[in-house]
Amino acid sequence: MGHLGDAMAEAGIDTSSITMVALTHAHGDHINGLLTPDGRRAFNNLSKIVIGEDAVEGFLAEPNLAEFRPLLAPINGGDRLADHLLAVAIPGHAPGHMGYLLSTDEDEILFCGDLIHVPAEQFARPELTWAYDDDESMARASRIKLLQDAAHAHNWLAGAHLGRPGIGRVVEEGRGYAFIPAA
Ligand SMILES: [Zn+2]
């Protein structure tokens, strides 16, 4: 939403060091991060944009991003983007909605896109869905499964609508889950 550059600067990441961006889906509040608020390229050395095959159509429908079309590299769930980076299909929210699992020898973090929109409600009651999910029953099933997996594996979870800092761990609580944000 226009703050990606500031957030990366705060994290000490030089945007010109970024050569590949992996998109979770083609909704405007995500893909327009390829541009700065004043319409310049956010990553001036970008050479590849990874995107779920079924999300490509949505990307092509965004006229502001036409200059990026030659960089699109469609993928599917199960594809490996690098030694420690795996694409994970998370169906339901949008066509080609994709997560990315980054593994190290010590830990794992799943970038889960829009698996969760309302953290105050959907961790405790993962069955709750809403109209921004294209296929609500599929989105519900994905959320229930992934939260269960994340709680059991004690993985990190990073989501686009989790509120600051957007990264944390999931624990079982009552009949649902709770989110423990990274300190
Ligand atoms: Zn979305």
Residues whose N, C-alpha, C, O or C-beta is under 5 A from the ligand:
A	BS01	ZN	H27 D114
